[in-house]
Amino acid sequence: MLFKKGNIPYYKLHPELAPTGKNHWAWIPREIRICPICDKQFESRIDLSKKTCSGHCGGELRRRLYSGKNSWNWKGGKRLGSKRVASTYWRKLRRTILIRDEYECRICKNKRTVLIVHHIVPHKVNQNDNPNNLITLCSPCHRQEDYRMQANERLKEEYRAK
């Protein structure tokens, strides 16, 4: 209840009812806990689910609990392709292929769009980064080639199923 002008809070009328210490409405019992990361003791309210002494230790605890096989995004230990693309080996190889193809698309001879180094035989099939298996394509031609390869794979799968 909000106090209007002239009204006096009940604890000012009775000093022994004043909310101090354990008599205060917001006082909640506390307990001493031990941080599982750094083994320090810290005080925490009983109603809170605080498990660590600091934010740093909390981040470390989450990293330990939810990384690797415990992660929601675990893919069985498979390495993602983005790590291969970001490697210095791939950047150097990509540059040599672009120089070899004179920075133009091998299909439409376009030089002004974004150029992509494309695997003729898909990398997931034979892990082959041989320069003979790589060509330079512009974005539209690369999209067409990828679509053509996916269509061929679908036809092969349908043929195998029959």
N, C-alpha and C positions, 0 to 999 in steps of 0.2 A: 504494500500500500504506500502510495506517495504521501509525503507529509506536506500539508498545506501550511501556509503562513499562520503561525499561532499555535499549531499542533506541536506537541513535544513528544519525541520518540520515547517508547516505554522504558528503555534502559536508562534514560536520563532521570526519570522519576524514581527509579529504584537502582541505586548504584551497584548493589550486589548482583544485578542481572546484566550488567554491562558485558558485552561480548569481548572477552580477552582470553588469549591462550586457548585452552581446551574447551572453554565455554563458547567460543566464537562459532557461528554457524558454518563458516567455511573451513574450519579446522578438520583435517582428515589425518588419521593415524599414519605414521611413517615407519618405514623399516629400513634396516641397513642391508644392502645387497652387495654382491661381489661381481665386478665386471668380468665377463668371460674372455675378453680380449687381453686386457692389461692387468687383471687381478687386483685392481684397486677397489677399495670399499667406497661406496657412495650411498647417500640417503635418498630414498624415493618414497612418494606417497603410495600407499597400499593399493589404491584404486587405479593407478596408472600401470600400463604394461611396459614401462621403461626397463630395458634389459641391460643397457650399457651406461657407462659414466659420462660419455660425451658423444657428440655427433660424429667425430672421427672414428671412434670405436664402433658406433652404430653402423657406419658405412662398411667398415671392415667385416663386421659380423654378417651383414647382408651379402657381401661379396663371397664370404666363405659358405654361407648357407645356400645361395641361389646361383652359383656359377658352376660351369661344367655340366655334369650329368643331372644336377638338381635344377638347372635352369629350365624355364618354361619353353625356351626356344632351342633346346638341345636337338641336334640333328643326327645323333649317333656317332659323333666324332668326325663327321665329314667336313672337309675343308671347303670353304666357300670360294667361288671363282673370283670374287673381288680382290682377294689377297694376291692372286696371280697377276691381275691387271695392274695392281699398284706396285709391283716389284720393279726394281731397277733393271733386271734382266729383260722384262717385257717392254719397258719403256725404250731401252736401247734397240731391241729387236724391231719394235714398231717403227722407230725412226729410220732404221736401215731399209725396211720395206717401203716406207713412204719415199725415201730418196731413190730407191731402185725404180719405183713406179712414177717418178718425177712429180709427186704430189698431185696426181690426177686419178680419177676413177677409171678402172680398167674396162668398164662396160660402156659408160656414156662419155668418157673423156672430160668430165666436168672438174674444174679446179677450184671453183668458188664456194662450194658447200663444205660441210663438216665431213672429213674423211675418216673412214673406219678401216682398220686392218681386219680382214675376214679370213677365217679358216675355211678352205675348200672342203676338206674332210673335217667334220666337227671335232673340236678338241675333246669333247666328252667321249668320243668313240675310241680314239687311239692316243690321246695325250701328245700329239705331234705338233711341235712348234718349228718344224723345218721350214726355211724360207720358201721352198718349192710348194708348200701347202698354204701359203699366205698370199693374199692379194689385197690391193687397196680398192675400197668401194666408197661411194658417197652414201649418205643416209637413205635416200629413196631406193637405190639399187641394193643396198644391204638389206633393207626391209623386204624387197622382192625375193632376194636369194634365201633369206631365212624362211619366208613363207613357202617357197618352193621346196626347201629341204624338209620342212615340217609336213607338207602334203605328201612327199615321197615316203616319209616315215609312217604316216597314217596308212597309206596304201599297203606298205609292207606288213604292218601289223594286222590289217584286215585280211590280207592274203594268208598269213600264217594262221589266223584264227579259223579259216575255212578248211 
